[in-house]
Amino acid sequence: MMDYMRTWHTIVPYVGPFAWTSLRVVGYFLAGTFATTGGLILTFIALQLQRIRSAPEQIPWAGVERYRFLPKLRATIASLTKDREHSESGWEKYTTTNKPFTLPNLLWPLTVLPPSEATWLISQPEHVLSVNKTQDDVMGLAHLGPGPTLESVHDFSVITRDLTRQIPACTMEMFQEVKQSFDAHFGDASKGSEWQEVKVMKVVESSVLDVASRLVVGAPLCRSEQYRKAVNSYITINGFTALFVQAFVPPTLSSLAFGVLKWPVFYSRWRAARLFYPEVECRVTALRDARYEKEALRERENDLMQWIIESAAAKGDPAEFDPKILAHKLLLLNLFTIGTLYLTLSTTLLTLLSSPDAADILATLRGEAAEMLPTLAQDPTATRKMHAHDSLIRETMRYEPMSDTGLMREVLSPSGITTPSGIFLPQGSHVGVSVRQMQRSRGKSADDYQPFRFVPSTASSELEAEATKPPTAVQVSESHLSFGMGRHVCPGRFFAVNTLKLMLGYMVLNWEFEPLKEKAKFIQIAGASIGSEKTVMRIRRRVAGEEESGEVGEKASGESQVTG
């Protein structure tokens, strides 16, 4: 008992100070957290007010009618979830009378021009209305890009020149990866032909990532779980950092902020690039070695990595030919490829399964896939004949584009610019058009979802632009702006559409899909349209030999070549 009391009296003098010190530490931590949060909120509000004041005063704002106190600021904050509502309101109130309006946006107030001025918009030179500056700001390319210069980052000539020309040569390789990836990730393979519930966005992301990476880093690295995690980490950290600086840091301090925040991005980029850097270095060394002939090397390696390396060598700039720079460029291209294929395929699948005619649509697609996919080995251009798949892709991008606004530019001219309707836009203004509304307002039944609207045999009479031959998914116009238009049209759209056909064809040929009971929900985040992570669909692996049906074609004798 005495020992206990002695111990107690020894400890008591220290309990009070220790408890007080602990409370002080917790208090300091909470105070610091509140101060930091409050500082970020105040900085965010101040930055938004500054951007609001920089918007052209003579142009009315959409979405401010419901607010009396600080209407523009509140509409800007609300745009995070109500961007589509604001866009539709502005379209109905102003665009239908051929007037521009300002669309509230967290990144910047966007002047939305009427469709009649879209052609004028894309015809302006880069030094007057800049696409690149807009992309640089959104992605932080000046600070987070691979280098060595911004001009180099913007150079996509290898996509236009090499990738588009080499699509037939790459088709079978990509199709093999489609089979490998979807068999591994599209649902639980252990359940065989049983019906199973899967989250749409999750299985599409897992399946697409390997396919999108195949052309960039090749197999087997594109199937590596380590590479998959590293790329996902890089995409997440890079995107979050760029958006954080854009939303919370004034332009005058952005360089300083990027200087501090870029290191996690660089580290995540290094973790992914180091997995294929040795291969890049090996090829660079081989190309430098006089013992290797360029044509012989091209015969051995015919992929995006080789095209990027040879393009850099042709420039004659040692900085461009740095293996690290080349590896980082490949990773950036991988990011673009993953994003485009993931969003387009998931949107296509969700929109299709939400249709009341989903069963008939799937049957038609399945018939066409059964006819065309087995012929790829003999004719890699057979995907061009997959008209139903092409029409489905184009119609989905028309009906539910990845972004409600597009053709976005920033005014770079120090003296500003005046639109054809006489509206003056000062330097620093951002301008664009309402892609979704434009695409849903032109042509017969434009506001209806008709997957085979652009199939030549059935839909040509409905088209106003081309009465005999409907446009394909890669053809751009003022009624199809998802790939952009003009000099800055997406250079990789031919590869993207070709790969989407392979993925869609393989899916419908090897899985049964149960139509969704409710229309799929899309989340609007700052203008982007993304499928809900909560959406669940029921799928079942088809058994080899099941009878094919559809309007486009019947079951082909070579189906065993494409079934898993």
C-alpha positions as CSV (number, residue, x, y, z in Angstrom):
1,M,0.0,0.0,0.0
2,M,2.8,2.4,0.9
3,D,4.5,1.5,-2.4
4,Y,1.3,2.4,-4.3
5,M,0.9,5.7,-2.5
6,R,4.5,6.5,-3.1
7,T,4.2,5.8,-6.8
8,W,1.0,7.9,-6.9
9,H,2.5,10.9,-5.3
10,T,5.5,10.6,-7.6
11,I,3.3,10.6,-10.8
12,V,0.7,13.3,-9.7
13,P,3.0,16.3,-10.1
14,Y,3.6,15.4,-13.8
15,V,0.0,14.6,-14.7
16,G,-1.3,18.2,-14.7
17,P,1.5,19.7,-16.8
18,F,1.3,16.7,-19.2
19,A,-2.4,17.1,-19.6
20,W,-2.1,20.8,-20.1
21,T,0.6,20.4,-22.7
22,S,-1.5,17.9,-24.6
23,L,-4.5,20.3,-24.6
24,R,-2.3,23.0,-25.9
25,V,-1.0,20.9,-28.7
26,V,-4.5,19.9,-29.7
27,G,-5.6,23.5,-29.4
28,Y,-2.8,24.8,-31.6
29,F,-3.6,22.1,-34.1
30,L,-7.3,23.0,-34.2
31,A,-6.5,26.7,-34.4
32,G,-4.1,26.1,-37.2
33,T,-6.6,24.0,-39.1
34,F,-9.4,26.6,-38.7
35,A,-7.0,29.4,-39.7
36,T,-5.8,27.6,-42.8
37,T,-9.3,26.7,-43.8
38,G,-10.6,30.2,-43.2
39,G,-7.6,31.6,-45.1
40,L,-8.3,29.3,-48.1
41,I,-12.0,30.3,-48.1
42,L,-11.3,34.0,-47.9
43,T,-8.6,33.7,-50.6
44,F,-11.1,31.7,-52.8
45,I,-13.8,34.3,-52.4
46,A,-11.4,37.2,-53.1
47,L,-10.1,35.5,-56.2
48,Q,-13.6,34.8,-57.5
49,L,-14.6,38.4,-56.9
50,Q,-11.6,39.6,-58.8
51,R,-12.5,37.3,-61.7
52,I,-16.1,38.4,-61.7
53,R,-15.0,42.1,-62.0
54,S,-12.8,41.2,-64.9
55,A,-15.8,39.8,-66.9
56,P,-17.2,42.1,-69.7
57,E,-19.7,44.3,-68.0
58,Q,-22.1,44.6,-70.9
59,I,-22.8,40.9,-71.2
60,P,-25.6,39.5,-68.9
61,W,-25.0,36.6,-66.6
62,A,-26.9,33.3,-66.5
63,G,-28.1,31.8,-63.3
64,V,-28.1,34.9,-61.1
65,E,-31.8,35.5,-61.1
66,R,-32.5,33.5,-57.9
67,Y,-29.9,35.4,-55.8
68,R,-30.3,38.9,-54.4
69,F,-27.2,39.2,-52.3
70,L,-23.9,38.8,-54.2
71,P,-25.7,37.1,-57.1
72,K,-22.7,36.6,-59.3
73,L,-20.5,35.2,-56.5
74,R,-23.2,32.8,-55.3
75,A,-24.0,31.7,-58.9
76,T,-20.3,31.1,-59.4
77,I,-20.0,28.9,-56.3
78,A,-23.3,27.1,-57.3
79,S,-21.8,26.3,-60.7
80,L,-19.9,23.5,-59.2
81,T,-23.2,21.4,-59.3
82,K,-25.5,23.7,-61.3
83,D,-23.4,24.4,-64.3
84,R,-25.8,22.6,-66.7
85,E,-28.8,24.4,-65.2
86,H,-27.1,27.8,-65.8
87,S,-26.0,26.8,-69.3
88,E,-29.6,25.8,-70.3
89,S,-31.0,28.9,-68.7
90,G,-28.6,31.2,-70.6
91,W,-29.3,29.3,-73.9
92,E,-33.1,29.8,-73.5
93,K,-32.9,33.4,-72.4
94,Y,-30.1,34.8,-74.6
95,T,-28.7,32.4,-77.2
96,T,-32.1,31.8,-78.8
97,T,-32.2,35.5,-79.6
98,N,-28.6,35.4,-80.9
99,K,-27.1,37.1,-77.9
100,P,-24.0,36.1,-75.8
101,F,-24.1,35.5,-72.1
102,T,-21.7,35.0,-69.2
103,L,-21.7,31.5,-67.7
104,P,-20.6,31.4,-64.1
105,N,-17.6,29.1,-63.6
106,L,-15.1,28.5,-60.8
107,L,-12.1,28.7,-63.1
108,W,-13.2,31.9,-64.9
109,P,-16.4,33.6,-66.1
110,L,-17.0,32.3,-69.6
111,T,-18.5,34.4,-72.3
112,V,-20.7,32.0,-74.3
113,L,-21.2,33.1,-77.9
114,P,-24.2,32.3,-80.0
115,P,-23.8,29.5,-82.7
116,S,-23.7,32.1,-85.5
117,E,-20.3,33.2,-84.2
118,A,-18.7,29.7,-83.8
119,T,-17.0,29.9,-87.2
120,W,-15.6,33.3,-86.4
121,L,-14.3,32.0,-83.1
122,I,-12.3,29.1,-84.5
123,S,-10.9,31.3,-87.3
124,Q,-9.0,33.6,-85.0
125,P,-5.2,33.1,-84.8
126,E,-3.6,31.6,-81.7
127,H,-2.0,34.9,-80.7
128,V,-5.4,36.6,-80.5
129,L,-7.7,33.9,-79.2
130,S,-5.6,31.1,-77.6
131,V,-6.6,27.4,-77.1
132,N,-3.2,26.5,-75.7
133,K,-3.3,29.2,-73.0
134,T,-6.6,27.8,-71.7
135,Q,-5.3,24.2,-71.6
136,D,-2.1,25.4,-69.9
137,D,-4.1,27.1,-67.2
138,V,-6.4,24.2,-66.5
139,M,-3.6,21.6,-66.5
140,G,-0.7,23.8,-65.2
141,L,1.4,22.6,-68.2
142,A,3.8,25.6,-67.9
143,H,4.8,24.2,-64.5
144,L,3.8,20.6,-64.4
145,G,4.3,19.7,-68.1
146,P,7.2,17.5,-69.3
147,G,9.0,20.3,-71.2
148,P,11.5,21.2,-72.4
149,T,9.3,24.1,-73.7
150,L,5.6,24.8,-73.9
151,E,5.8,24.7,-77.7
152,S,7.2,21.2,-77.4
153,V,4.4,20.1,-75.0
154,H,1.8,21.5,-77.5
155,D,3.4,19.5,-80.4
156,F,1.0,16.7,-81.3
157,S,2.3,16.2,-84.8
158,V,3.4,12.6,-84.0
159,I,-0.3,11.8,-83.4
160,T,-1.5,13.4,-86.6
161,R,1.3,12.1,-88.7
162,D,2.2,8.7,-87.3
163,L,-0.6,7.4,-85.2
164,T,-3.4,8.1,-87.6
165,R,-1.5,6.5,-90.5
166,Q,-0.5,3.5,-88.5
167,I,-4.0,2.6,-87.1
168,P,-4.5,-0.4,-89.4
169,A,-1.0,-1.7,-88.4
170,C,-1.9,-1.3,-84.7
171,T,-5.5,-2.6,-84.8
172,M,-4.8,-6.3,-84.1
173,E,-2.4,-5.4,-81.3
174,M,-5.0,-3.2,-79.7
175,F,-7.7,-5.8,-80.2
176,Q,-5.5,-8.4,-78.4
177,E,-5.2,-6.0,-75.5
178,V,-9.0,-5.4,-75.5
179,K,-9.5,-9.2,-75.1
180,Q,-6.8,-9.5,-72.4
181,S,-8.0,-6.5,-70.4
182,F,-11.8,-7.0,-70.6
183,D,-11.5,-10.8,-69.8
184,A,-9.4,-9.9,-66.7
185,H,-11.3,-6.8,-65.4
186,F,-14.9,-6.7,-66.8
187,G,-16.7,-8.4,-64.0
188,D,-15.7,-11.3,-61.8
189,A,-14.4,-14.0,-64.2
190,S,-14.8,-16.7,-61.5
191,K,-18.6,-16.4,-61.8
192,G,-18.5,-17.7,-65.3
193,S,-21.9,-17.2,-67.1
194,E,-23.8,-16.3,-63.9
195,W,-25.4,-12.9,-63.7
196,Q,-23.5,-10.4,-61.5
197,E,-23.8,-6.8,-60.4
198,V,-20.9,-4.5,-61.1
199,K,-20.3,-0.8,-60.7
200,V,-20.2,0.6,-64.3
201,M,-17.5,3.3,-63.8
202,K,-15.2,1.0,-61.8
203,V,-15.2,-1.9,-64.3
204,V,-14.9,0.4,-67.3
205,E,-12.0,2.2,-65.7
206,S,-10.2,-1.0,-64.9
207,S,-10.8,-2.4,-68.3
208,V,-9.9,0.7,-70.3
209,L,-6.6,1.5,-68.5
210,D,-4.7,-1.4,-69.9
211,V,-6.0,-0.8,-73.4
212,A,-5.2,2.9,-73.3
213,S,-1.6,2.1,-72.1
214,R,-0.9,-0.6,-74.6
215,L,0.1,1.7,-77.4
216,V,2.1,4.0,-75.1
217,V,4.2,1.6,-73.0
218,G,3.4,-1.7,-74.6
219,A,2.9,-5.2,-73.1
220,P,3.4,-6.6,-70.5
221,L,3.9,-3.3,-68.6
222,C,0.4,-2.0,-69.5
223,R,-1.0,-5.0,-67.6
224,S,1.1,-4.4,-64.5
225,E,-0.7,-3.6,-61.3
226,Q,2.2,-1.5,-60.2
227,Y,2.1,0.6,-63.4
228,R,-1.7,0.9,-63.1
229,K,-1.5,2.3,-59.6
230,A,1.4,4.6,-60.5
231,V,-0.5,6.1,-63.4
232,N,-3.7,6.6,-61.4
233,S,-1.7,8.3,-58.7
234,Y,-0.1,10.6,-61.2
235,I,-3.4,11.5,-62.9
236,T,-5.0,12.3,-59.5
237,I,-2.2,14.3,-58.0
238,N,-1.5,16.2,-61.2
239,G,-5.2,17.1,-61.7
240,F,-5.7,18.1,-58.1
241,T,-2.6,20.3,-57.9
242,A,-3.5,22.2,-61.1
243,L,-7.1,22.8,-60.1
244,F,-6.1,23.8,-56.6
245,V,-3.8,26.5,-57.8
246,Q,-6.3,27.7,-60.4
247,A,-9.1,27.9,-57.8
248,F,-7.2,29.2,-54.8
249,V,-4.1,31.1,-56.0
250,P,-4.1,34.5,-57.6
251,P,-2.4,34.5,-61.1
252,T,0.5,36.7,-59.7
253,L,1.4,34.0,-57.2
254,S,0.7,30.9,-59.3
255,S,4.4,30.4,-60.2
256,L,5.3,30.5,-56.5
257,A,2.5,28.1,-55.6
258,F,3.5,25.7,-58.4
259,G,7.1,25.9,-57.3
260,V,6.1,24.5,-53.9
261,L,3.3,22.1,-54.9
262,K,4.9,20.6,-58.0
263,W,7.1,18.1,-56.1
264,P,4.4,15.6,-55.3
265,V,3.4,15.7,-59.0
266,F,7.0,15.2,-60.1
267,Y,7.4,12.3,-57.6
268,S,4.2,10.6,-58.8
269,R,5.3,11.1,-62.4
270,W,8.8,9.6,-61.7
271,R,7.2,6.5,-60.0
272,A,5.3,5.8,-63.2
273,A,7.9,6.8,-65.8
274,R,10.7,4.8,-64.1
275,L,8.9,1.6,-65.0
276,F,9.5,2.2,-68.8
277,Y,12.4,4.7,-68.7
278,P,15.0,1.9,-69.3
279,E,13.2,1.0,-72.5
280,V,13.1,4.6,-73.7
281,E,16.8,5.0,-72.9
282,C,17.7,1.8,-74.7
283,R,15.9,3.0,-77.9
284,V,17.4,6.4,-77.7
285,T,20.9,4.9,-77.5
286,A,20.1,2.5,-80.4
287,L,18.9,5.4,-82.6
288,R,22.1,7.4,-81.8
289,D,24.3,4.4,-82.7
290,A,25.4,4.6,-86.3
291,R,25.3,0.8,-86.5
292,Y,21.5,0.8,-86.5
293,E,19.7,1.8,-89.6
294,K,16.5,3.8,-89.1
295,E,14.3,1.7,-91.3
296,A,15.5,-1.5,-89.8
297,L,14.7,-0.1,-86.3
298,R,11.3,1.0,-87.5
299,E,10.5,-2.6,-88.6
300,R,11.4,-3.9,-85.2
301,E,9.5,-1.2,-83.2
302,N,6.3,0.3,-84.5
303,D,4.6,2.0,-81.5
304,L,4.0,5.4,-80.1
305,M,7.2,5.3,-78.0
306,Q,9.3,4.8,-81.2
307,W,7.4,7.5,-83.1
308,I,8.0,10.0,-80.2
309,I,11.7,9.2,-80.1
310,E,12.2,9.5,-83.8
311,S,10.2,12.8,-84.0
312,A,12.4,14.2,-81.2
313,A,15.6,13.0,-83.0
314,A,14.4,14.8,-86.2
315,K,14.2,18.1,-84.4
316,G,18.0,18.1,-83.8
317,D,17.6,19.6,-80.3
318,P,19.4,17.7,-77.6
319,A,16.9,18.8,-75.0
320,E,14.1,17.2,-77.0
321,F,16.1,14.0,-77.2
322,D,16.5,13.6,-73.5
323,P,15.2,10.2,-72.4
324,K,13.6,11.6,-69.3
325,I,11.7,14.3,-71.3
326,L,10.6,11.6,-73.7
327,A,9.3,9.3,-70.9
328,H,7.4,12.2,-69.4
329,K,5.8,13.1,-72.7
330,L,4.7,9.5,-73.2
331,L,3.1,9.6,-69.7
332,L,1.2,12.8,-70.5
333,L,-0.1,11.2,-73.7
334,N,-1.1,8.2,-71.7
335,L,-3.1,10.5,-69.4
336,F,-5.0,12.0,-72.4
337,T,-5.7,8.6,-73.9
338,I,-7.0,7.1,-70.6
339,G,-9.3,10.1,-70.0
340,T,-10.8,10.1,-73.5
341,L,-11.5,6.4,-73.7
342,Y,-12.7,6.1,-70.1
343,L,-15.2,8.9,-70.3
344,T,-16.5,8.1,-73.8
345,L,-16.9,4.4,-73.2
346,S,-18.6,4.8,-69.8
347,T,-21.0,7.5,-71.1
348,T,-21.8,5.3,-74.2
349,L,-22.6,2.3,-72.1
350,L,-24.7,4.2,-69.5
351,T,-26.7,6.1,-72.2
352,L,-27.3,2.9,-74.2
353,L,-28.5,0.9,-71.2
354,S,-30.8,3.7,-70.1
355,S,-32.6,3.6,-73.5
356,P,-36.0,1.8,-73.6
357,D,-34.7,0.1,-76.7
358,A,-31.5,-1.2,-75.1
359,A,-32.2,-4.8,-75.9
360,D,-32.7,-4.1,-79.6
361,I,-29.7,-1.8,-79.8
362,L,-27.5,-4.5,-78.2
363,A,-28.8,-7.1,-80.6
364,T,-27.9,-5.0,-83.6
365,L,-24.4,-4.2,-82.3
366,R,-23.8,-7.9,-81.5
367,G,-24.8,-8.9,-85.0
368,E,-22.4,-6.3,-86.5
369,A,-19.5,-7.3,-84.2
370,A,-20.0,-11.0,-85.0
371,E,-19.7,-10.2,-88.7
372,M,-16.7,-7.8,-88.6
373,L,-14.4,-8.6,-85.7
374,P,-13.4,-12.1,-86.9
375,T,-12.1,-10.5,-90.2
376,L,-9.7,-8.1,-88.5
377,A,-6.7,-10.4,-88.9
378,Q,-7.2,-10.4,-92.7
379,D,-8.5,-6.9,-92.9
380,P,-7.5,-4.5,-90.1
381,T,-9.6,-1.8,-91.7
382,A,-12.8,-3.8,-91.1
383,T,-13.7,-1.4,-88.2
384,R,-14.5,1.2,-90.8
385,K,-17.5,-1.0,-91.8
386,M,-18.8,-1.1,-88.2
387,H,-21.4,1.6,-89.1
388,A,-23.8,0.8,-86.2
389,H,-20.9,1.1,-83.6
390,D,-19.7,4.3,-85.3
391,S,-23.2,5.8,-85.2
392,L,-23.6,4.8,-81.5
393,I,-20.4,6.6,-80.6
394,R,-21.2,9.7,-82.6
395,E,-24.8,9.9,-81.2
396,T,-23.6,9.4,-77.6
397,M,-21.1,12.2,-78.0
398,R,-23.8,14.4,-79.6
399,Y,-26.4,13.6,-77.0
400,E,-24.3,13.5,-73.9
401,P,-20.9,15.3,-74.6
402,M,-18.1,15.1,-72.1
403,S,-18.4,18.9,-71.5
404,D,-21.4,21.2,-71.9
405,T,-19.2,24.0,-73.2
406,G,-16.4,23.9,-75.8
407,L,-14.2,25.7,-78.3
408,M,-12.8,27.6,-75.3
409,R,-10.3,30.3,-75.9
410,E,-8.6,33.1,-73.9
411,V,-8.2,36.6,-75.3
412,L,-4.4,37.2,-75.6
413,S,-4.5,40.4,-77.7
414,P,-3.5,43.3,-75.5
415,S,-6.0,45.5,-77.2
416,G,-8.8,42.9,-76.8
417,I,-11.1,41.8,-79.6
418,T,-14.6,42.6,-80.8
419,T,-17.0,39.9,-81.8
420,P,-19.1,40.1,-85.1
421,S,-22.1,41.3,-83.0
422,G,-20.1,44.2,-81.6
423,I,-19.3,42.8,-78.1
424,F,-15.8,43.9,-76.9
425,L,-13.8,41.2,-75.0
426,P,-10.8,42.6,-73.1
427,Q,-7.5,40.8,-72.7
428,G,-7.8,37.8,-70.3
429,S,-11.4,37.1,-71.1
430,H,-12.5,33.5,-71.8
431,V,-14.9,32.7,-74.5
432,G,-16.6,29.5,-75.9
433,V,-19.9,28.0,-77.1
434,S,-22.6,25.8,-75.6
435,V,-21.7,22.5,-77.1
436,R,-24.5,20.4,-75.6
437,Q,-27.2,22.9,-76.6
438,M,-25.8,23.4,-80.1
439,Q,-25.7,19.6,-80.7
440,R,-29.2,19.1,-79.4
441,S,-30.8,21.9,-81.4
442,R,-29.9,21.0,-85.0
443,G,-31.5,18.4,-87.2
444,K,-34.6,16.3,-87.0
445,S,-35.5,15.0,-83.5
446,A,-32.2,16.5,-82.3
447,D,-33.3,16.3,-78.6
448,D,-33.9,12.5,-78.9
449,Y,-31.4,9.7,-78.4
450,Q,-31.3,7.7,-81.6
451,P,-28.2,5.4,-81.5
452,F,-28.4,4.5,-85.2
453,R,-29.2,8.0,-86.5
454,F,-26.0,8.0,-88.5
455,V,-26.1,4.5,-90.0
456,P,-26.0,5.0,-93.8
457,S,-28.8,2.5,-94.6
458,T,-31.4,3.9,-92.2
459,A,-30.6,7.4,-91.3
460,S,-29.3,9.3,-94.3
461,S,-32.7,10.8,-95.2
462,E,-32.9,12.5,-91.8
463,L,-29.6,14.4,-92.1
464,E,-29.6,17.9,-93.4
465,A,-25.8,18.2,-93.9
466,E,-25.3,15.2,-96.1
467,A,-28.4,13.7,-97.6
468,T,-26.8,10.5,-99.0
469,K,-23.9,9.8,-96.7
470,P,-24.2,10.5,-93.0
471,P,-21.1,11.8,-91.1
472,T,-18.9,9.4,-89.1
473,A,-17.9,9.8,-85.5
474,V,-14.6,11.5,-86.4
475,Q,-16.1,14.1,-88.7
476,V,-16.5,17.5,-86.9
477,S,-18.9,20.3,-87.6
478,E,-21.0,22.9,-85.7
479,S,-23.4,20.1,-84.9
480,H,-20.7,17.7,-83.6
481,L,-18.2,19.6,-81.5
482,S,-17.1,17.0,-78.9
483,F,-13.7,16.7,-80.7
484,G,-13.4,20.4,-81.2
485,M,-13.2,22.1,-84.6
486,G,-10.7,24.0,-86.7
487,R,-7.0,24.0,-86.3
488,H,-7.2,22.6,-82.8
489,V,-9.4,19.6,-83.5
490,C,-8.5,16.5,-81.5
491,P,-5.6,14.8,-83.4
492,G,-6.2,11.5,-81.7
493,R,-9.9,11.1,-82.6
494,F,-9.3,8.5,-85.3
495,F,-7.4,6.2,-82.9
496,A,-9.9,6.8,-80.1
497,V,-13.0,5.9,-82.3
498,N,-11.3,2.9,-83.7
499,T,-10.4,1.6,-80.2
500,L,-13.9,2.4,-78.9
501,K,-15.3,0.2,-81.7
502,L,-13.0,-2.7,-80.7
503,M,-14.0,-2.4,-77.0
504,L,-17.8,-2.0,-77.6
505,G,-17.8,-4.8,-80.2
506,Y,-15.9,-7.2,-77.8
507,M,-18.2,-6.3,-74.9
508,V,-21.5,-6.9,-76.6
509,L,-20.2,-10.1,-78.3
510,N,-19.1,-11.6,-75.0
511,W,-21.4,-10.3,-72.3
512,E,-25.2,-10.0,-71.9
513,F,-26.3,-6.7,-70.4
514,E,-29.6,-6.1,-68.5
515,P,-31.1,-2.7,-69.3
516,L,-31.0,-0.2,-66.4
517,K,-34.3,0.1,-64.5
518,E,-33.8,3.8,-64.1
519,K,-32.1,6.3,-66.4
520,A,-28.4,6.6,-65.5
521,K,-27.4,9.7,-63.6
522,F,-24.5,11.9,-64.7
523,I,-22.7,14.2,-62.2
524,Q,-22.0,17.7,-63.5
525,I,-18.7,19.0,-62.1
526,A,-17.7,22.4,-63.4
527,G,-19.2,21.7,-66.8
528,A,-17.9,18.1,-67.1
529,S,-20.4,15.3,-67.4
530,I,-19.3,12.1,-65.6
531,G,-21.3,9.0,-64.8
532,S,-22.2,8.4,-61.2
533,E,-19.9,6.0,-59.3
534,K,-22.9,4.5,-57.7
535,T,-24.6,3.2,-60.9
536,V,-24.8,-0.6,-60.9
537,M,-25.5,-2.8,-63.9
538,R,-26.1,-6.5,-64.3
539,I,-24.0,-8.5,-66.7
540,R,-23.5,-12.1,-67.6
541,R,-20.6,-13.7,-69.6
542,R,-22.0,-15.2,-72.8
543,V,-21.3,-18.9,-73.5
544,A,-19.4,-19.5,-76.7
545,G,-21.8,-20.7,-79.4
546,E,-24.9,-18.7,-78.3
547,E,-26.9,-17.6,-81.3
548,E,-26.3,-14.1,-82.6
549,S,-29.1,-11.9,-83.8
550,G,-29.4,-8.4,-85.1
551,E,-30.3,-6.2,-88.0
552,V,-26.8,-5.6,-89.3
553,G,-25.5,-9.1,-89.6
554,E,-25.8,-12.7,-88.5
555,K,-23.3,-14.9,-86.6
556,A,-20.0,-15.3,-88.4
557,S,-18.4,-18.7,-88.7
558,G,-15.2,-17.3,-87.3
559,E,-16.7,-16.1,-84.0
560,S,-14.3,-18.4,-82.0
561,Q,-11.5,-15.9,-83.0
562,V,-13.0,-13.1,-80.9
563,T,-14.8,-14.8,-78.0
564,G,-12.9,-15.1,-74.8
